[in-house]
């Protein structure tokens, strides 16, 4: 079989197998191989590397789209100078995603506006970049989804969605109290993930001692904390809100947050 026939046959095979990236790189790789006198194994490696990279990027983009993350707040953009209570070494360790592999949870606590959501989303984006399925929900969105699913008798579907995620990010726990049914669903979801060794990231403006304000039953709050804290990293952030700081810079008066939001949470626990 002639070289041109082999070439056309190779293109047909790549197209039939759905190796679009390798097909688009074929001519370039063959030209480089001829010019640099590369071995056939090098050609194969280059084509398969290109295909794998393209498929990985496609999967990452799909995971990002399905994650529900509202905006891309990266860890590189976090202002550690503005929030010196945030231990960068701990965040850098979390960014290795060892916590995902080990099935550990992350709880980020602190007053409103100190960067809790930014850190949580930054870690979630890191997970997505490494090919992990990630799902973002605010507590308000979760409650709405739970109530809609309950009306349609589809709570099992919502549970399955939460369990599929390698990392589940629940934002703004504490900004509204939960009724018994919603609180029970949250406990069941966290408990299922705990049993499966999957990571959950939670941000909250409430200290642990205030979680009885969120849950209708303090025993349920204790049981939830027991699951979350068994294997976990806790970041306690203290300091002024970014938005309040900008108001000060502009010479505007401070806006007083509710008591629960303004409590200073001290220390960092590992």
PAZAPA-4460 file (N, C-alpha, C; in steps of 0.05 Angstrom, whole numbers, plus 32768, in hexadecimal, padded with zeros to 4 digits):
% residues 270
    n_x    n_y    n_z   ca_x   ca_y   ca_z    c_x    c_y    c_z   seq   type   mol
   8011   7FE8   8000   8000   8000   8000   8012   8019   8000     1      X     A
   800C   802C   7FF0   801C   8044   7FED   801A   8056   8006     2      X     A
   802D   8069   8008   802C   807B   801F   8013   808C   801F     3      X     A
   800A   8095   8008   7FF2   80A5   8007   7FD9   8095   800F     4      X     A
   7FD9   807C   8007   7FC3   806B   800F   7FC3   8066   802D     5      X     A
   7FDB   8061   8038   7FDD   805E   8055   7FD4   8077   8064     6      X     A
   7FDB   808E   8059   7FD4   80A8   8065   7FB5   80AB   8066     7      X     A
   7FA9   80A6   804F   7F8B   80A8   804D   7F7D   8094   8060     8      X     A
   7F89   807C   8061   7F7D   8068   8073   7F7F   8070   8090     9      X     A
   7F96   807C   8097   7F9A   8085   80B2   7F86   809B   80B9    10      X     A
   7F81   80AD   80A7   7F6D   80C2   80AB   7F51   80B6   80AF    11      X     A
   7F4B   80A2   809F   7F31   8095   80A1   7F2D   8088   80BC    12      X     A
   7F42   807B   80C5   7F41   806D   80DF   7F3D   8082   80F6    13      X     A
   7F4C   8097   80F5   7F4A   80AC   810A   7F2E   80B8   810B    14      X     A
   7F23   80BD   80F3   7F08   80C8   80F2   7EF3   80B4   80FB    15      X     A
   7EF6   809B   80F3   7EE3   8087   80FB   7EE3   8082   8119    16      X     A
   7EFA   8085   8126   7EFD   8080   8143   7EF6   8099   8153    17      X     A
   7EF0   80AF   8145   7EE9   80C8   8153   7F01   80D6   8160    18      X     A
   7F18   80D2   8155   7F31   80DE   815F   7F36   80F8   8150    19      X     A
   7F24   810B   8155   7F25   8124   8145   7F3E   8135   814A    20      X     A
   7F47   8136   8163   7F5F   8146   8168   7F77   8139   815B    21      X     A
   7F7A   811F   815C   7F90   8112   814F   7F8F   8116   8131    22      X     A
   7F77   8115   8126   7F74   8119   8109   7F7D   8135   8101    23      X     A
   7F75   8149   8111   7F7D   8164   8109   7F9B   8169   810C    24      X     A
   7FA8   8159   811D   7FC5   815D   8121   7FD6   814B   810F    25      X     A
   7FC8   8139   8100   7FD7   8124   80F1   7FEC   8130   80DF    26      X     A
   7FE4   8143   80CE   7FF6   814E   80BA   800E   815C   80C7    27      X     A
   8009   816B   80DC   801E   8179   80EA   8032   8166   80F6    28      X     A
   8028   8151   8103   8039   813D   8110   8049   812E   80FC    29      X     A
   803C   8126   80E6   804B   8117   80D1   8061   8128   80C4    30      X     A
   805B   8142   80C0   8070   8154   80B5   8087   8157   80C8    31      X     A
   8081   815A   80E1   8097   815C   80F5   80A7   8142   80F7    32      X     A
   8099   812C   80F6   80A7   8112   80F8   80BA   810E   80E1    33      X     A
   80B1   8116   80C9   80C2   8113   80B1   80DA   8126   80B2    34      X     A
   80D5   813E   80BB   80EB   8152   80BD   80FF   814B   80D2    35      X     A
   80F6   8140   80E9   8108   813A   80FF   810F   811D   8101    36      X     A
   8106   810D   80ED   810C   80F1   80EC   8103   80E2   8105    37      X     A
   80EB   80E7   810D   80DF   80DB   8125   80D5   80BF   811F    38      X     A
   80D5   80AE   8134   80CC   8093   8131   80AD   8092   8131    39      X     A
   80A2   807C   8125   8085   8079   8125   8078   807B   8141    40      X     A
   8086   8071   8155   807B   8072   8170   8077   808F   817A    41      X     A
   8089   80A1   8171   8087   80BD   8178   806E   80C9   816B    42      X     A
   8069   80C2   8152   8051   80CC   8144   8038   80C3   8153    43      X     A
   8037   80AA   815B   8020   809F   8169   801C   80AE   8184    44      X     A
   8032   80B2   8192   8031   80BF   81AC   8027   80DC   81A9    45      X     A
   8030   80EA   8195   8028   8106   8191   800A   8107   818B    46      X     A
   8000   80F6   817A   7FE4   80F6   8173   7FD2   80EF   818A    47      X     A
   7FDA   80DA   8199   7FCA   80D2   81B0   7FCB   80E7   81C7    48      X     A
   7FE2   80F4   81CA   7FE4   8109   81DF   7FD2   8120   81D8    49      X     A
   7FD1   8128   81BF   7FBF   813D   81B6   7FA2   8136   81BA    50      X     A
   7F9B   811D   81B4   7F7F   8114   81B8   7F77   8114   81D5    51      X     A
   7F89   810A   81E6   7F83   8109   8203   7F80   8125   820E    52      X     A
   7F92   8137   8206   7F91   8153   8211   7F77   8161   8209    53      X     A
   7F6F   815C   81F0   7F56   8169   81E6   7F3E   815E   81F5    54      X     A
   7F3D   8144   81F9   7F26   8137   8206   7F25   8140   8224    55      X     A
   7F3D   8143   8230   7F3D   814C   824C   7F33   8168   824E    56      X     A
   7F3C   817A   823C   7F32   8195   823C   7F14   8197   8238    57      X     A
   7F0A   8186   8226   7EED   8185   8221   7EDE   817C   8239    58      X     A
   7EE9   8168   8248   7EDC   815F   8260   7EDC   8174   8276    59      X     A
   7EF3   8182   8278   7EF4   8197   828C   7EE0   81AD   8287    60      X     A
   7EDE   81B5   826D   7ECB   81CA   8266   7EAE   81C1   826C    61      X     A
   7EA8   81A8   8266   7E8E   819D   826B   7E88   819D   8289    62      X     A
   7E9C   8194   8299   7E99   8194   82B6   7E95   81B0   82C2    63      X     A
   7EA3   81C3   82B7   7EA0   81DF   82C0   7E84   81E9   82B9    64      X     A
   7E7A   81E3   82A2   7E5F   81EC   829A   7E4A   81DF   82AB    65      X     A
   7E4E   81C5   82B2   7E3A   81B7   82C2   7E3C   81BC   82E0    66      X     A
   7E52   81C8   82E9   7E58   81CC   8305   7E45   81DF   8313    67      X     A
   7E3B   81F3   8304   7E2A   8207   8310   7E3A   821E   831D    68      X     A
   7E54   821E   831A   7E65   8233   8326   7E5E   824D   8318    69      X     A
   7E56   8262   8328   7E4B   827B   831C   7E61   828C   830F    70      X     A
   7E79   828C   831A   7E8F   829C   830E   7EA9   828F   8315    71      X     A
   7EBD   8295   8305   7ED7   8287   8308   7EE9   8298   831A    72      X     A
   7EE9   8291   8334   7EFA   829E   8347   7F11   828B   834E    73      X     A
   7F28   8291   8343   7F3F   827F   8346   7F4E   8285   8360    74      X     A
   7F5D   8271   8369   7F6E   8274   8381   7F84   8288   837C    75      X     A
   7F8D   828A   8363   7FA3   829D   835D   7F99   82BA   8361    76      X     A
   7F7F   82BE   835F   7F74   82DA   8361   7F6D   82E1   837E    77      X     A
   7F70   82CE   8391   7F69   82D4   83AC   7F7D   82E7   83B9    78      X     A
   7F73   82FB   83C7   7F84   8310   83D3   7F8B   8308   83F0    79      X     A
   7FA1   82FA   83F3   7FAA   82F2   840E   7FB3   8309   841F    80      X     A
   7FBC   831F   8413   7FC4   8336   8422   7FAC   8343   842F    81      X     A
   7F95   8343   8421   7F7D   834E   842C   7F70   833C   8442    82      X     A
   7F76   8322   8441   7F6B   830F   8454   7F82   82FF   8460    83      X     A
   7F93   830B   8471   7FAA   82FD   847C   7FA3   82E6   848E    84      X     A
   7F8A   82E3   8497   7F83   82CC   84A7   7F80   82B2   8497    85      X     A
   7F80   82B5   847D   7F7F   829D   846C   7F9B   8292   8468    86      X     A
   7FA0   8279   8471   7FBB   826E   846F   7FC1   8264   8453    87      X     A
   7FD2   8272   8444   7FD7   826B   8428   7FE3   824F   8426    88      X     A
   7FF3   8247   8439   8000   822C   8437   7FEA   8217   8438    89      X     A
   7FD5   821B   8448   7FC0   8208   844A   7FB0   8207   8430    90      X     A
   7FAA   821E   8425   7F9C   8220   840B   7FAC   8213   83F5    91      X     A
   7FC6   8218   83F5   7FD8   820B   83E1   7FD7   81ED   83E3    92      X     A
   7FD6   81E3   83FB   7FD5   81C6   83FF   7FBA   81BC   83F5    93      X     A
   7FA4   81CA   83FB   7F8A   81C2   83F1   7F89   81C2   83D3    94      X     A
   7F98   81D5   83C7   7F98   81D7   83A9   7FA5   81BF   839C    95      X     A
   7FB3   81AF   83AB   7FBE   8196   839F   7FA9   8181   839B    96      X     A
   7F91   8186   83A7   7F7A   8174   83A5   7F7D   815A   83B3    97      X     A
   7F90   8159   83C5   7F93   8140   83D5   7F79   813B   83E5    98      X     A
   7F6C   8151   83ED   7F53   814E   83FC   7F3E   8140   83EC    99      X     A
   7F3E   8143   83D1   7F2A   8135   83C1   7F31   8117   83C0   100      X     A
   7F4A   8111   83BC   7F53   80F5   83BB   7F4E   80E7   83D6   101      X     A
   7F51   80F6   83EC   7F4D   80EA   8406   7F30   80EB   8410   102      X     A
   7F1F   80F8   8401   7F03   80FB   8409   7EFE   810C   8421   103      X     A
   7F0F   8121   8424   7F0D   8133   843B   7EFB   814B   8434   104      X     A
   7EEE   8156   8448   7EDD   816D   8444   7EEC   8187   844B   105      X     A
   7EE1   819D   8441   7EEC   81B8   8447   7ED6   81C9   8451   106      X     A
   7ED9   81D6   8468   7EC6   81E9   8472   7ED4   8204   8474   107      X     A
   7EC8   8218   8468   7ED3   8233   8468   7EBF   8245   8476   108      X     A
   7EC7   824F   848D   7EB6   825E   849E   7EBF   827B   84A1   109      X     A
   7EAD   828E   84A4   7EB4   82AA   84A8   7E9E   82BC   84A2   110      X     A
   7EA1   82D6   84AA   7E8C   82EA   84A5   7E87   82EE   8487   111      X     A
   7E73   82FC   8481   7E6C   8301   8465   7E81   8312   8457   112      X     A
   7E88   830A   843F   7E9A   831B   842E   7EB7   8318   8432   113      X     A
   7EC0   8303   8440   7EDD   8300   8446   7EEB   82EE   8432   114      X     A
   7EDC   82E3   841E   7EE9   82D3   8409   7EE4   82B5   840B   115      X     A
   7ED0   82AD   841B   7ECA   8290   841E   7EC3   8284   8403   116      X     A
   7EB0   8290   83F5   7EA7   8285   83DB   7EBE   8285   83C7   117      X     A
   7ECE   829A   83C7   7EE5   829C   83B5   7EF7   8284   83B8   118      X     A
   7EFF   827E   83D1   7F10   8267   83D7   7F03   824D   83CE   119      X     A
   7EEA   824A   83D5   7EDC   8231   83CF   7EDA   822C   83B1   120      X     A
   7ED3   8241   83A2   7ED2   823F   8385   7EED   823A   8379   121      X     A
   7F02   8247   8384   7F1D   8243   837A   7F25   8226   837D   122      X     A
   7F1F   8219   8393   7F25   81FD   8397   7F14   81EC   8384   123      X     A
   7EFB   81F3   8381   7EEA   81E4   836E   7EF4   81E5   8352   124      X     A
   7EFE   81FC   834A   7F09   81FF   832F   7F22   81EE   832C   125      X     A
   7F33   81ED   8341   7F4A   81DB   8340   7F42   81BE   833B   126      X     A
   7F2C   81B6   8349   7F22   819B   8346   7F19   8196   8329   127      X     A
   7F0B   81A9   831E   7F01   81A7   8303   7F18   81A5   82EF   128      X     A
   7F2D   81B5   82F4   7F45   81B5   82E2   7F52   819A   82E2   129      X     A
   7F4F   818A   82F7   7F5B   8170   82F9   7F47   815A   82F1   130      X     A
   7F30   8162   82E6   7F1E   814F   82DB   7F09   8144   82EF   131      X     A
   7F07   8150   8306   7EF3   8148   831A   7ED9   8155   8315   132      X     A
   7EC3   8146   8318   7EA8   8151   8316   7EA2   8161   832F   133      X     A
   7E99   817A   832B   7E94   818C   8341   7E78   8198   833E   134      X     A
   7E6B   819C   8355   7E50   81A7   8354   7E4D   81BD   8369   135      X     A
   7E44   81D5   8360   7E42   81EC   8372   7E25   81F2   8376   136      X     A
   7E1E   81F7   8390   7E03   8200   8397   7E05   8213   83AE   137      X     A
   7DF5   8229   83AE   7DF1   8238   83C6   7DDC   8229   83D7   138      X     A
   7DDB   822F   83F0   7DC7   8222   8401   7DAB   8229   83F7   139      X     A
   7DA7   8242   83EE   7D8D   824B   83E4   7D85   823A   83CB   140      X     A
   7D98   8236   83B9   7D93   8225   83A1   7D8D   8208   83A9   141      X     A
   7D9C   81FE   83BD   7D97   81E2   83C5   7D7B   81DF   83D0   142      X     A
   7D72   81F2   83E1   7D57   81F0   83ED   7D42   81F1   83D7   143      X     A
   7D46   8202   83C3   7D33   8203   83AD   7D32   81E9   839D   144      X     A
   7D49   81DD   8398   7D4A   81C4   838A   7D3E   81AD   839A   145      X     A
   7D43   81AD   83B4   7D38   8198   83C5   7D19   819A   83C5   146      X     A
   7D0F   81B2   83C8   7CF1   81B5   83C9   7CE4   81AE   83AE   147      X     A
   7CF1   81B5   8398   7CE6   81AE   837E   7CE7   8190   837A   148      X     A
   7CFE   8184   8382   7D01   8167   837E   7CED   8158   8390   149      X     A
   7CE8   8163   83A8   7CD4   8156   83B9   7CB8   8157   83AD   150      X     A
   7CB1   816E   83A1   7C97   8170   8394   7C94   815C   837E   151      X     A
   7CA9   8157   836F   7CA8   8145   8358   7CB0   8128   835F   152      X     A
   7CB4   8123   8379   7CBC   8108   8382   7CD6   80FF   8375   153      X     A
   7CEA   8112   8373   7D03   810C   8366   7D1B   8113   8378   154      X     A
   7D17   8110   8392   7D2D   8115   83A5   7D45   8102   839F   155      X     A
   7D3E   80E9   8397   7D53   80D6   8391   7D65   80DF   837A   156      X     A
   7D59   80EE   8367   7D69   80F8   8350   7D7C   810E   835A   157      X     A
   7D73   811F   836B   7D84   8134   8376   7D9A   8128   8387   158      X     A
   7D94   8114   8397   7DA9   8107   83A6   7DBE   80FB   8394   159      X     A
   7DB5   80EE   837E   7DC8   80E2   836B   7DDA   80F7   835E   160      X     A
   7DCE   810E   8358   7DDE   8124   834C   7DF4   812D   835F   161      X     A
   7DED   8130   8379   7E01   8139   838D   7E16   8124   8391   162      X     A
   7E0F   810A   8390   7E22   80F5   8395   7E35   80F1   837E   163      X     A
   7E2D   80F8   8365   7E3F   80F5   834E   7E56   8108   834F   164      X     A
   7E53   811E   835C   7E68   8132   835D   7E80   8129   836E   165      X     A
   7E98   812C   8363   7EB0   8126   8373   7EB3   813B   8389   166      X     A
   7EAC   8153   8383   7EAD   8169   8396   7E92   8178   8395   167      X     A
   7E85   817A   83AC   7E6C   8189   83AE   7E71   81A2   83BF   168      X     A
   7E6C   81B9   83B3   7E70   81D3   83C1   7E55   81DE   83C9   169      X     A
   7E50   81E0   83E3   7E37   81EC   83ED   7E3E   8207   83F9   170      X     A
   7E35   821C   83ED   7E3C   8237   83F5   7E26   8244   8405   171      X     A
   7E2E   8255   8418   7E1B   8266   8427   7E0A   8257   843B   172      X     A
   7E14   8241   8446   7E06   8234   845C   7E04   8247   8474   173      X     A
   7DEC   824D   847D   7DE9   825F   8493   7DDA   8278   848C   174      X     A
   7DD6   827D   8473   7DC8   8296   846B   7DAA   8293   846C   175      X     A
   7DA0   827B   8471   7D83   8277   8476   7D80   825E   8486   176      X     A
   7D6C   825E   8498   7D67   8246   84A8   7D5A   8230   8496   177      X     A
   7D5D   8217   849E   7D52   8201   848F   7D3A   81F5   849E   178      X     A
   7D25   81ED   8490   7D10   81DE   849D   7D19   81C1   84A0   179      X     A
   7D0A   81B1   84AE   7D12   8196   84B4   7D17   8185   849B   180      X     A
   7D06   8187   8487   7D09   8176   846F   7D22   817E   8460   181      X     A
   7D27   8198   845D   7D3E   81A1   844E   7D58   819A   845D   182      X     A
   7D57   819D   8478   7D6E   8196   8488   7D74   8178   8487   183      X     A
   7D5F   8168   8487   7D63   814B   8485   7D6F   8144   846A   184      X     A
   7D66   8150   8455   7D72   814A   843A   7D8F   8151   843A   185      X     A
   7D96   8168   8445   7DB3   8170   8446   7DC3   815C   8456   186      X     A
   7DB9   8154   846D   7DC8   8140   847C   7DCB   8126   846D   187      X     A
   7DB6   811D   8460   7DB8   8104   8450   7DCC   8106   843A   188      X     A
   7DCC   811E   842C   7DDF   8121   8416   7DFC   8121   8420   189      X     A
   7E01   812F   8436   7E1C   8130   8441   7E24   8114   844B   190      X     A
   7E11   8106   8458   7E16   80EC   8463   7E1D   80D8   844D   191      X     A
   7E0F   80D9   8436   7E14   80C7   8420   7E30   80CD   8414   192      X     A
   7E37   80E6   8412   7E52   80ED   8408   7E68   80E4   841C   193      X     A
   7E62   80E8   8435   7E75   80DF   844A   7E7A   80C1   8448   194      X     A
   7E64   80B2   8445   7E67   8095   8443   7E76   808C   842A   195      X     A
   7E73   809C   8414   7E80   8096   83FB   7E9C   80A1   83F9   196      X     A
   7EA5   80B0   840D   7EC0   80BB   840D   7EC3   80D1   83F9   197      X     A
   7EAE   80E2   83F5   7EB0   80F8   83E2   7EB1   8113   83F1   198      X     A
   7EBE   8126   83E4   7EC4   813F   83F1   7EAD   8153   83EE   199      X     A
   7EA8   8162   8403   7E94   8177   8403   7EA2   8191   840E   200      X     A
   7E9D   81A7   8400   7EA7   81C1   8409   7E8F   81D1   8411   201      X     A
   7E90   81DC   8429   7E7A   81EC   8434   7E85   8207   843D   202      X     A
   7E77   821D   8435   7E7D   8237   8441   7E66   823F   8452   203      X     A
   7E6D   824D   8468   7E58   8255   847B   7E60   826E   848A   204      X     A
   7E4D   827F   848F   7E51   8297   849F   7E4C   8292   84BD   205      X     A
   7E46   8279   84C3   7E40   8272   84DF   7E56   8261   84EB   206      X     A
   7E5D   8266   8504   7E6F   8254   8512   7E60   823B   851A   207      X     A
   7E6F   8226   8521   7E62   820D   8528   7E4D   8211   853E   208      X     A
   7E53   8222   8551   7E41   8227   8567   7E26   8234   855F   209      X     A
   7E26   823E   8546   7E0E   824B   853C   7DFE   823A   8529   210      X     A
   7E07   8222   8524   7DF9   8211   8510   7DDE   8209   851A   211      X     A
   7DD8   820B   8534   7DBD   8205   853D   7DAA   821A   8533   212      X     A
   7DB4   8231   852A   7DA2   8245   851E   7D9A   823E   8502   213      X     A
   7DA9   822C   84F5   7DA3   8224   84D9   7D90   820C   84D9   214      X     A
   7D95   81F9   84EC   7D87   81E0   84EC   7D70   81E0   8501   215      X     A
   7D5A   81D4   84FA   7D43   81D3   850D   7D48   81C1   8525   216      X     A
   7D5B   81AF   8521   7D61   819B   8536   7D7F   819C   853C   217      X     A
   7D87   81A3   8554   7DA4   81A5   855A   7DB2   818A   8557   218      X     A
   7DA3   8174   855C   7DAF   8159   8559   7DB7   8155   853C   219      X     A
   7DA7   815E   8529   7DAD   815C   850D   7DC5   816C   8505   220      X     A
   7DC7   8184   8511   7DDF   8195   850C   7DF8   8187   8516   221      X     A
   7DF7   817B   852D   7E0E   816D   8538   7E16   8155   8527   222      X     A
   7E01   8146   851E   7E07   812F   850D   7E13   8137   84F2   223      X     A
   7E0A   814E   84E7   7E16   8158   84CE   7E33   8160   84D2   224      X     A
   7E38   816F   84E7   7E53   8177   84ED   7E65   815F   84F2   225      X     A
   7E5B   814B   84FE   7E6A   8132   8503   7E75   8127   84E9   226      X     A
   7E63   8125   84D5   7E6C   811A   84BB   7E7F   812D   84AD   227      X     A
   7E79   8147   84AE   7E8A   815A   849F   7EA6   815C   84AB   228      X     A
   7EA8   815B   84C6   7EC1   8161   84D3   7ED3   8148   84D7   229      X     A
   7EC8   8130   84D3   7ED8   8118   84D8   7EF2   8118   84C8   230      X     A
   7EF0   811E   84AE   7F08   8121   849D   7F05   813C   8490   231      X     A
   7F12   8151   849A   7F0D   816B   8490   7F24   817E   8494   232      X     A
   7F23   8194   8485   7F34   81AB   8489   7F22   81C3   848D   233      X     A
   7F27   81D2   84A2   7F16   81E9   84A9   7F26   8203   84A6   234      X     A
   7F1B   8216   8496   7F27   8230   8494   7F15   8244   84A1   235      X     A
   7F1F   8251   84B6   7F11   8266   84C4   7F1C   8281   84BB   236      X     A
   7F0C   8291   84AE   7F15   82AB   84A4   7F09   82C1   84B5   237      X     A
   7F1A   82D3   84BD   7F11   82EB   84CB   7F1A   8303   84BC   238      X     A
   7F0D   831A   84C1   7F15   8332   84B3   7EFD   8341   84A8   239      X     A
   7F02   8357   849A   7EED   8367   848F   7EE5   835C   8474   240      X     A
   7ECC   8362   846D   7EC2   835B   8453   7ED1   836B   843E   241      X     A
   7ED6   835F   8426   7EE1   836D   8410   7ED0   8385   8409   242      X     A
   7EB6   8382   8409   7EA4   8397   8401   7EA4   83AE   8415   243      X     A
   7EA6   83A7   842F   7EA7   83BB   8444   7EC2   83CA   8442   244      X     A
   7ED7   83BC   843B   7EF1   83C9   8438   7EF1   83DD   8422   245      X     A
   7EE3   83D6   840C   7EE1   83E8   83F5   7ED0   8401   83FC   246      X     A
   7EBC   83FD   840D   7EAC   8413   8416   7EBD   8426   8427   247      X     A
   7ECE   841B   8438   7EE0   842C   8448   7EF3   843C   8436   248      X     A
   7EFE   842E   8422   7F10   843C   840F   7F02   8453   8401   249      X     A
   7EE9   844F   83FB   7ED9   8464   83ED   7ECE   8479   8400   250      X     A
   7ED3   8476   841B   7EC9   8489   842E   7EAC   8486   8435   251      X     A
   7EA1   846E   8430   7E84   8469   8435   7E81   845C   8451   252      X     A
   7E6B   8460   845E   7E67   8453   8478   7E64   8435   8476   253      X     A
   7E6B   8427   848B   7E69   840A   848C   7E4B   8402   848D   254      X     A
   7E45   83EB   8481   7E2B   83DF   8483   7E2C   83C9   8499   255      X     A
   7E1C   83CA   84AD   7E1C   83B7   84C2   7E10   839D   84BA   256      X     A
   7E1F   8387   84BC   7E15   836C   84B6   7E05   8362   84CE   257      X     A
   7DF3   834F   84C9   7DE5   8342   84DF   7DF9   8335   84F2   258      X     A
   7DF1   8330   850A   7E03   8326   851F   7E10   830C   8516   259      X     A
   7E01   82FA   850A   7E0C   82E0   8501   7E22   82E3   84EC   260      X     A
   7E1F   82F7   84DB   7E33   82FB   84C6   7E4C   8308   84D0   261      X     A
   7E4A   8318   84E5   7E61   8328   84ED   7E72   831B   8502   262      X     A
   7E6B   8303   850B   7E7B   82F6   851F   7E96   82EF   8514   263      X     A
   7EAB   82F6   8523   7EC6   82F0   851B   7ECD   82D3   8522   264      X     A
   7ED7   82C4   850F   7EDE   82A8   8513   7EFC   82A6   8514   265      X     A
   7F07   829D   852A   7F24   829F   852E   7F31   8284   8528   266      X     A
   7F4A   8286   851E   7F5B   826E   851C   7F56   825E   8503   267      X     A
   7F68   824C   84FD   7F66   823A   84E7   7F6B   821E   84F2   268      X     A
   7F58   820C   84EE   7F5B   81F1   84F8   7F61   81DE   84E1   269      X     A
   7F72   81CB   84E5   7F79   81B7   84D1   7F6F   819C   84DC   270      X     A
***
